[in-house]
């Protein structure tokens, strides 16, 4: 079967995030299918951009054929990003006949975060006689409305809403990464029998032969452990959405406790957070440089407890599936998750505690609860998370699930 994944922000092992299209493509290719990934030449999610000289350019990346559409660079979430989106979708429409001829796709998956790629996905599927599937990552235009404060009457939102409604009216199937979208998609015209759920997951190969994090990171952890400290870590982007202020304030509140807090990563908030910690005179916190995704499995098991949080957003009522959480679970360590969402993987797996977001006192209480457990109880808590994520979120299983949706 020939499969085309259209994803504006698709990355690869070479380029960085986002990884899901490559993970699925690799597993489908191993199952004997021919897979193409069509993406933009520039995406803010990547650490490295491809070198693209032509409007439509083919390249083999990590064994998968990529079709790059040349798009302008941008920064932030303003007009330059919107122009990048429209450039991508315009060129996708312009070259859809050529793309159909190259791929002969029997399945066309519209998988960009925003829904504008659905129009051309349908055109390509019509030309090739293939299935047309819409994959929901975020609910656009609801996401920019609730997170960005856009009015439903804003021209940009009206364009996005029309595209979302088109997808629900025309797609053969809709696959959602978010688990709790049923009510929303029903309200926009999608019947239950067309809706399927395939979450994000873990690439288990990264855990079998991981890269090593820098020795300086390990030495910082050893120093605190030799001092008898319980080491807590957050590993990931330092952005506004991650609500790391609460984590730092928890470190301040716990100065009389035996806790030491680590932050691994980088992002737009890191400088401000370091300044905040310095002003508050917090000496039980350590900031470590970002490491590669492949090195994450080497360092997470060195900590005692792992933490993640997000701002208290109503949008999370549709569910979440942070890749960071699945990495934490694979590390087999107790987890504190400060997120209010429509699903609760930590509670389902019984691998830690889910607490109210944006509340430092709740973080301290959860830490104390974990510390009160015996060593065996903490080990069992972590192992439950690992077994849960392998069973429910390993990409071989997810790829097989998605493939069965295509084939049936």
PEHU-V372622 format. One record per helix or strand. SS is the DSSP state (hx for helix, st for strand). FROM is the first residue (numbers start at 1). TO is the last residue. If there is no record, write none. Layout:
# PEHU-V372622
SS&FROM&TO, SS&FROM&TO
This chain:
# PEHU-V372622
st&2&6, st&12&12, st&16&16, hx&20&30, st&34&40, st&56&61, st&64&69, hx&79&94, hx&96&103, st&107&110, hx&115&128, st&131&136, hx&142&148, hx&155&170, st&173&176, hx&182&187, hx&192&194, st&195&197, st&202&202, hx&205&208, hx&215&226, st&230&235, hx&240&242, hx&244&253, st&259&264, hx&270&279, st&285&288, hx&293&302, st&305&309, hx&314&318, hx&323&330, st&334&338, hx&345&349, st&352&354, hx&360&371, hx&375&393, st&394&394, hx&395&407
